[in-house]
């Protein structure tokens, strides 16, 4: 009889321990003026994602007027349009096809955007820097393409991709990266003098007004260089390395219109991750809109802060190991989870033998599981696995922001799928099969 009843006592004992652990954890959290969390950071949570920002009052003619304009000319540029492209390459891609292009300014509101999309005679429409057609929108996924798009308003790559889709042809290869050049002595002297005086250099035409003197994104006081969108088809001035030699050890942020570059401490390890995280998350949203450089910089610094506080690179983890409270608190959720799992196992173990494999986990459970996995492997990574972990954390951050804002669940699941793939790569590089998501996450969470 005792042998048959021990699972019953174990079941309720585990529940009692879980309840006690939860009470202790919540009590300590309420008493302490500090937060201990997984893959969280003190970023300002600035985001460009909302329904009203990015508009600037630009407008477009009526649908009938635009139809008449498109019928009269194969390329129509409305007042305020900024997008440019390699005309010879685009003409070659069009060939003898009757493809008509309508180019609208950035920052138009929803009603104006609908009028542009209703111009059925336009084969390809461009709103700001967003290139689209009936079958969809051309989306960049490479730093060199983002650099052309946001730094020089050059949408050649997107145009060639969309024209190939309209003509039912294979997608062409990406256009070559922009050539770079060192700043001239005069250019460097002008920027250096302003940086020494104020910590910022704002070239004529830039919109950066008040960058923060200090930020959680970087140690020390960063230096800012703001330039307007650069001319397309010309080498892009590479200010970062030259200024890093003038100001050793100082973080340097250079903005070319909507394109942001970083040089300074940890630049070799950090820039690719920061660029992919920011433009991968916000690029498609930014392309049809108009944002001042202050808004873009704030969102970029928040993204950088999230990545750095994940424990990668040189920033300390959020809790101090020598503080007993901070050592204990992270363990309590794991104790609670273990007890809860044990309670459920004892409660449903007969049914588990007969049940079929469960369906895919819900978004909150999957997000929690993948976040826990990222935290657990963050202390083991080095070398190549750092980059994969950083990308995974970036995807988890994007999924969390999307979930908090009740965005489309398909977008959240896409970010989670990408994060799971990156964490699987981390486990493979570490040679730890037990940390692969398929093995680590229980049941349907895999």
C-alpha positions as CSV (number, residue, x, y, z in Angstrom):
1,X,0.0,0.0,0.0
2,X,2.8,2.4,0.9
3,X,4.5,1.7,-2.4
4,X,1.4,2.6,-4.3
5,X,0.9,5.8,-2.3
6,X,4.4,7.3,-2.5
7,X,3.7,9.0,-5.9
8,X,0.7,10.7,-4.3
9,X,2.8,12.1,-1.5
10,X,5.6,13.1,-3.9
11,X,3.2,14.8,-6.2
12,X,1.7,17.1,-3.4
13,X,5.2,17.6,-1.9
14,X,6.5,18.9,-5.2
15,X,3.5,21.3,-5.4
16,X,4.1,22.6,-1.9
17,X,7.8,23.2,-2.7
18,X,6.8,25.0,-6.0
19,X,4.3,27.2,-4.1
20,X,6.9,28.1,-1.4
21,X,9.5,28.9,-4.1
22,X,7.1,31.1,-5.9
23,X,6.2,33.0,-2.7
24,X,9.9,33.5,-1.8
25,X,10.8,34.7,-5.3
26,X,7.9,37.2,-5.5
27,X,8.6,38.5,-1.9
28,X,12.3,39.1,-2.7
29,X,11.4,40.8,-5.9
30,X,9.0,43.2,-4.1
31,X,11.6,44.0,-1.4
32,X,14.5,44.6,-3.7
33,X,15.0,47.7,-5.9
34,X,16.6,45.6,-8.6
35,X,15.5,43.3,-11.3
36,X,17.1,40.0,-12.2
37,X,16.0,38.9,-15.6
38,X,17.1,36.8,-18.5
39,X,18.5,38.5,-21.6
40,X,17.0,41.9,-20.5
41,X,18.7,45.3,-20.5
42,X,18.2,48.8,-19.2
43,X,17.5,50.1,-22.7
44,X,15.0,52.9,-23.1
45,X,12.8,50.6,-25.2
46,X,12.7,53.2,-28.0
47,X,11.1,51.8,-31.1
48,X,10.1,53.1,-34.5
49,X,7.2,50.7,-34.6
50,X,3.9,52.6,-34.3
51,X,1.1,53.7,-36.5
52,X,1.7,57.4,-36.7
53,X,5.4,58.1,-36.6
54,X,7.4,58.3,-39.8
55,X,4.9,60.6,-41.6
56,X,5.9,64.1,-42.7
57,X,2.8,65.6,-44.3
58,X,3.8,64.6,-47.8
59,X,0.9,64.0,-50.1
60,X,0.2,62.6,-53.6
61,X,-2.3,63.5,-56.4
62,X,-5.6,61.6,-56.9
63,X,-5.6,58.1,-58.3
64,X,-7.0,59.3,-61.7
65,X,-4.3,62.0,-61.9
66,X,-1.5,59.5,-61.2
67,X,-3.0,57.0,-63.7
68,X,-2.9,59.7,-66.4
69,X,0.7,60.5,-65.5
70,X,1.8,56.8,-65.6
71,X,0.0,56.3,-68.9
72,X,1.9,59.3,-70.4
73,X,5.4,58.3,-69.1
74,X,7.1,55.0,-68.2
75,X,8.7,56.7,-65.1
76,X,6.8,59.1,-63.0
77,X,8.5,60.9,-60.0
78,X,6.1,62.7,-57.7
79,X,7.3,65.8,-55.8
80,X,9.4,64.9,-52.8
81,X,10.4,61.4,-54.2
82,X,14.0,60.5,-53.0
83,X,14.6,57.0,-54.4
84,X,17.3,56.7,-57.2
85,X,18.7,53.8,-59.1
86,X,21.1,52.8,-61.8
87,X,19.1,53.7,-64.9
88,X,21.2,51.7,-67.3
89,X,20.9,48.5,-65.3
90,X,17.1,49.0,-64.8
91,X,16.6,49.7,-68.5
92,X,18.5,46.6,-69.4
93,X,16.4,44.5,-67.0
94,X,13.2,45.9,-68.4
95,X,14.1,45.2,-72.0
96,X,11.1,45.4,-74.3
97,X,8.6,44.8,-71.5
98,X,6.0,47.5,-70.8
99,X,6.9,48.2,-67.2
100,X,5.8,51.5,-65.8
101,X,7.3,52.9,-62.6
102,X,5.6,55.3,-60.1
103,X,7.9,56.9,-57.4
104,X,6.3,58.6,-54.4
105,X,7.9,60.5,-51.5
106,X,8.6,59.0,-48.1
107,X,6.4,59.7,-45.1
108,X,3.0,59.7,-46.8
109,X,0.0,58.7,-44.6
110,X,-2.1,55.6,-45.1
111,X,-4.7,57.2,-47.3
112,X,-2.0,58.6,-49.7
113,X,-0.3,55.2,-49.7
114,X,-3.6,53.5,-50.6
115,X,-4.0,56.0,-53.5
116,X,-0.5,55.0,-54.8
117,X,-1.2,51.3,-54.6
118,X,-4.5,51.8,-56.4
119,X,-2.7,53.1,-59.6
120,X,-3.2,49.8,-61.5
121,X,-1.2,51.0,-64.5
122,X,2.0,51.2,-62.5
123,X,3.9,47.9,-62.7
124,X,6.3,48.9,-59.9
125,X,5.6,51.5,-57.2
126,X,8.2,53.1,-54.9
127,X,7.2,54.8,-51.7
128,X,10.2,56.4,-50.1
129,X,12.7,53.5,-50.4
130,X,10.2,50.7,-50.5
131,X,9.9,49.0,-53.9
132,X,6.8,46.9,-54.5
133,X,4.5,45.4,-57.2
134,X,1.3,43.3,-57.2
135,X,3.2,40.2,-56.0
136,X,4.8,41.7,-53.0
137,X,7.6,43.9,-51.7
138,X,11.4,43.7,-52.3
139,X,13.1,43.2,-48.9
140,X,16.8,43.5,-48.3
141,X,18.6,41.0,-46.1
142,X,22.3,42.0,-46.5
143,X,24.3,44.9,-45.0
144,X,25.7,46.1,-48.3
145,X,22.1,46.4,-49.7
146,X,20.9,48.2,-46.6
147,X,23.9,50.5,-46.9
148,X,23.0,51.5,-50.4
149,X,19.3,51.8,-49.6
150,X,19.5,53.9,-46.4
151,X,22.8,55.6,-46.9
152,X,22.4,56.8,-50.5
153,X,18.7,56.2,-51.3
154,X,19.8,53.8,-54.0
155,X,17.2,51.1,-54.7
156,X,18.8,49.5,-57.7
157,X,18.9,46.1,-56.0
158,X,15.3,46.2,-55.1
159,X,14.3,47.5,-58.5
160,X,16.1,44.6,-60.3
161,X,14.5,42.1,-58.0
162,X,11.0,43.4,-58.5
163,X,11.4,43.8,-62.3
164,X,12.6,40.1,-62.5
165,X,9.5,39.1,-60.5
166,X,7.2,41.1,-62.8
167,X,8.7,39.4,-65.8
168,X,8.6,36.0,-64.1
169,X,12.4,35.6,-64.3
170,X,14.9,34.4,-61.7
171,X,16.0,36.9,-59.1
172,X,19.3,38.6,-60.1
173,X,22.4,38.6,-57.9
174,X,22.8,41.5,-55.5
175,X,24.5,44.6,-56.8
176,X,28.2,45.0,-55.7
177,X,28.8,46.7,-52.3
178,X,29.4,50.5,-52.3
179,X,33.1,51.5,-52.8
180,X,34.5,53.4,-49.8
181,X,37.2,56.1,-49.6
182,X,39.1,57.7,-46.8
183,X,38.1,61.3,-45.9
184,X,40.2,64.1,-47.3
185,X,42.4,66.1,-45.0
186,X,39.9,68.9,-45.1
187,X,36.9,66.7,-44.4
188,X,38.7,65.0,-41.5
189,X,39.9,68.3,-40.0
190,X,36.4,69.8,-40.1
191,X,34.9,66.7,-38.4
192,X,37.7,66.4,-35.8
193,X,37.5,70.0,-34.8
194,X,33.8,69.8,-34.2
195,X,34.1,66.6,-32.3
196,X,36.8,67.9,-30.0
197,X,34.7,71.0,-29.3
198,X,31.2,69.5,-28.8
199,X,31.4,65.7,-29.2
200,X,29.3,65.8,-32.3
201,X,29.7,66.8,-36.0
202,X,26.6,67.7,-37.9
203,X,27.1,68.2,-41.6
204,X,24.8,70.6,-43.5
205,X,21.6,68.7,-44.4
206,X,21.7,66.3,-41.5
207,X,18.8,66.1,-39.1
208,X,20.5,65.0,-35.9
209,X,19.6,67.5,-33.2
210,X,20.5,66.3,-29.8
211,X,22.3,62.9,-29.4
212,X,22.8,61.7,-25.9
213,X,26.1,62.5,-24.2
214,X,26.2,59.1,-22.5
215,X,24.3,55.9,-23.2
216,X,24.1,52.4,-21.8
217,X,25.0,51.2,-25.3
218,X,28.7,52.1,-25.1
219,X,31.2,52.8,-22.3
220,X,32.4,56.3,-21.9
221,X,31.1,59.3,-24.0
222,X,30.5,58.4,-27.6
223,X,31.2,60.8,-30.5
224,X,28.6,61.4,-33.2
225,X,29.0,62.3,-36.9
226,X,25.8,63.0,-38.7
227,X,25.7,63.4,-42.5
228,X,22.8,63.7,-44.9
229,X,21.9,61.0,-47.4
230,X,25.0,60.6,-49.6
231,X,25.0,60.9,-53.4
232,X,24.4,57.5,-55.1
233,X,27.0,56.0,-57.3
234,X,29.9,57.6,-55.6
235,X,32.4,56.1,-53.0
236,X,31.1,56.5,-49.5
237,X,33.4,58.4,-47.2
238,X,34.6,56.0,-44.5
239,X,34.8,58.3,-41.5
240,X,34.8,55.7,-38.7
241,X,38.3,54.2,-38.9
242,X,39.9,57.6,-39.5
243,X,38.2,59.1,-36.5
244,X,39.0,56.0,-34.4
245,X,42.7,56.8,-35.0
246,X,42.1,60.4,-33.9
247,X,40.1,59.4,-30.8
248,X,41.5,56.0,-29.6
249,X,39.2,54.2,-27.2
250,X,36.2,56.4,-27.9
251,X,32.9,54.9,-29.3
252,X,32.2,56.6,-32.7
253,X,28.7,56.5,-34.3
254,X,28.5,57.8,-37.9
255,X,25.2,58.3,-39.6
256,X,24.9,58.6,-43.4
257,X,21.2,59.6,-43.7
258,X,19.4,56.6,-42.4
259,X,22.5,54.3,-42.4
260,X,24.4,53.9,-39.1
261,X,27.9,52.7,-38.6
262,X,29.9,52.1,-35.4
263,X,33.7,52.2,-34.8
264,X,35.6,52.0,-31.5
265,X,35.9,49.5,-28.7
266,X,34.9,45.9,-29.8
267,X,34.0,47.2,-33.3
268,X,35.4,44.1,-35.1
269,X,33.2,41.8,-33.1
270,X,30.2,44.0,-32.6
271,X,29.3,46.0,-35.8
272,X,28.0,43.1,-37.8
273,X,25.7,41.9,-35.0
274,X,24.4,45.4,-34.3
275,X,23.8,46.2,-38.0
276,X,22.0,42.9,-38.7
277,X,19.9,43.2,-35.5
278,X,18.8,46.8,-36.2
279,X,18.1,46.7,-39.9
280,X,16.9,43.2,-39.9
281,X,14.2,44.2,-37.4
282,X,13.3,47.7,-38.6
283,X,14.5,47.9,-42.2
284,X,11.3,47.0,-44.0
285,X,9.3,49.3,-41.6
286,X,11.6,52.2,-42.1
287,X,11.9,52.1,-45.9
288,X,8.6,53.8,-46.8
289,X,8.7,56.3,-43.9
290,X,10.5,59.5,-43.0
291,X,12.4,59.6,-39.7
292,X,14.7,62.3,-38.3
293,X,18.1,61.0,-37.4
294,X,17.4,61.4,-33.7
295,X,14.6,58.9,-33.9
296,X,16.8,56.4,-35.7
297,X,19.7,56.9,-33.4
298,X,17.6,56.3,-30.3
299,X,16.2,53.0,-31.6
300,X,19.7,51.9,-32.7
301,X,21.2,52.6,-29.3
302,X,18.4,50.7,-27.6
303,X,19.1,47.7,-29.9
304,X,22.8,47.9,-29.1
305,X,22.1,48.1,-25.4
306,X,19.9,44.9,-25.6
307,X,22.7,43.0,-27.3
308,X,25.5,44.2,-25.0
309,X,23.5,43.4,-21.8
310,X,23.0,39.9,-23.0
311,X,26.4,39.1,-21.6
312,X,28.3,39.0,-24.8
313,X,31.3,41.3,-25.4
314,X,32.6,43.4,-22.6
315,X,29.5,44.4,-20.6
316,X,28.9,42.8,-17.2
317,X,26.0,40.5,-16.6
318,X,23.0,42.1,-14.9
319,X,23.7,40.4,-11.5
320,X,26.8,40.3,-9.3
321,X,27.9,36.7,-8.5
322,X,29.2,37.7,-5.0
323,X,25.8,38.9,-3.8
324,X,23.9,35.9,-2.3
325,X,20.6,37.4,-3.2
326,X,21.5,37.8,-6.8
327,X,22.9,34.3,-7.0
328,X,19.8,32.8,-5.4
329,X,17.1,34.6,-7.3
330,X,17.9,33.3,-10.8
331,X,17.8,29.7,-9.4
332,X,14.4,30.0,-7.9
333,X,12.4,30.0,-11.2
334,X,14.3,26.8,-12.2
335,X,13.4,25.2,-8.8
336,X,9.8,26.2,-9.4
337,X,9.8,24.9,-12.9
338,X,11.3,21.5,-11.9
339,X,8.7,21.1,-9.1
340,X,5.9,22.0,-11.5
341,X,7.2,19.6,-14.1
342,X,7.4,16.9,-11.4
343,X,3.9,17.6,-10.2
344,X,2.5,17.4,-13.7
345,X,4.4,14.2,-14.4
346,X,3.0,12.5,-11.4
347,X,-0.5,13.8,-12.2
348,X,-0.7,12.7,-15.8
349,X,1.9,9.9,-16.2
350,X,-0.7,7.2,-17.1
351,X,-2.1,9.5,-19.9
352,X,1.4,10.2,-21.2
353,X,1.9,6.6,-22.2
354,X,-1.2,6.7,-24.4
355,X,-1.0,10.3,-25.7
356,X,0.2,11.2,-29.2
357,X,3.0,13.7,-29.8
358,X,1.7,17.2,-28.8
359,X,1.2,20.0,-31.3
360,X,3.4,23.0,-31.6
361,X,3.8,25.0,-28.4
362,X,2.1,28.3,-27.9
363,X,4.1,31.5,-28.4
364,X,4.6,32.4,-24.7
365,X,5.9,28.9,-23.8
366,X,8.2,28.8,-26.7
367,X,9.6,32.3,-26.2
368,X,10.2,31.4,-22.5
369,X,11.9,28.1,-23.4
370,X,14.2,29.6,-26.0
371,X,15.1,32.5,-23.8
372,X,16.1,30.2,-21.0
373,X,18.2,28.2,-23.4
374,X,20.0,31.4,-24.6
375,X,20.8,32.3,-21.1
376,X,22.2,28.9,-20.2
377,X,24.5,28.7,-23.2
378,X,25.6,32.4,-23.0
379,X,28.3,31.5,-20.5
380,X,29.8,28.8,-22.7
381,X,30.1,30.6,-26.0
382,X,33.3,32.0,-27.6
383,X,34.6,32.7,-31.0
384,X,32.2,31.7,-33.8
385,X,29.4,30.8,-31.5
386,X,29.2,34.3,-30.1
387,X,27.9,35.7,-33.3
388,X,25.2,33.0,-33.7
389,X,24.1,33.5,-30.0
390,X,23.9,37.3,-30.6
391,X,21.7,36.8,-33.7
392,X,19.5,34.4,-31.7
393,X,19.2,36.9,-28.8
394,X,18.3,39.6,-31.4
395,X,15.6,37.4,-32.8
396,X,14.2,36.7,-29.3
397,X,14.2,40.4,-28.5
398,X,12.3,41.1,-31.7
399,X,9.8,38.3,-30.8
400,X,9.4,39.7,-27.3
401,X,8.7,43.2,-28.6
402,X,6.3,41.9,-31.2
403,X,4.5,39.8,-28.5
404,X,4.3,42.8,-26.1
405,X,2.7,44.9,-28.9
406,X,0.2,42.2,-30.0
407,X,1.6,42.1,-33.5
408,X,0.8,39.4,-36.0
409,X,1.5,35.9,-34.5
410,X,3.1,34.9,-37.8
411,X,5.8,37.6,-37.3
412,X,6.4,36.4,-33.8
413,X,6.7,32.7,-34.9
414,X,9.1,33.7,-37.7
415,X,11.4,35.4,-35.2
416,X,11.2,32.4,-32.9
417,X,12.0,30.0,-35.8
418,X,15.0,32.1,-36.6
419,X,16.1,32.2,-33.0
420,X,15.8,28.4,-32.7
421,X,17.9,28.0,-35.8
422,X,20.6,30.2,-34.4
423,X,20.6,28.5,-31.0
424,X,20.9,25.1,-32.8
425,X,23.9,26.5,-34.6
426,X,25.4,27.6,-31.2
427,X,24.9,24.1,-29.8
428,X,26.5,22.5,-32.9
429,X,29.5,24.8,-32.7
430,X,29.9,24.0,-29.0
431,X,29.6,20.3,-29.6
432,X,26.8,20.1,-27.1
433,X,23.8,18.1,-28.5
434,X,22.1,18.4,-25.1
435,X,21.7,22.2,-25.8
436,X,20.2,21.7,-29.2
437,X,16.6,23.1,-29.0
438,X,15.1,19.7,-30.2
439,X,16.8,18.0,-27.2
440,X,16.7,20.8,-24.6
441,X,13.1,21.9,-24.9
442,X,10.6,19.4,-23.5
443,X,7.8,17.9,-25.6
444,X,6.0,20.3,-27.9
445,X,8.4,23.2,-27.1
446,X,10.9,21.6,-29.5
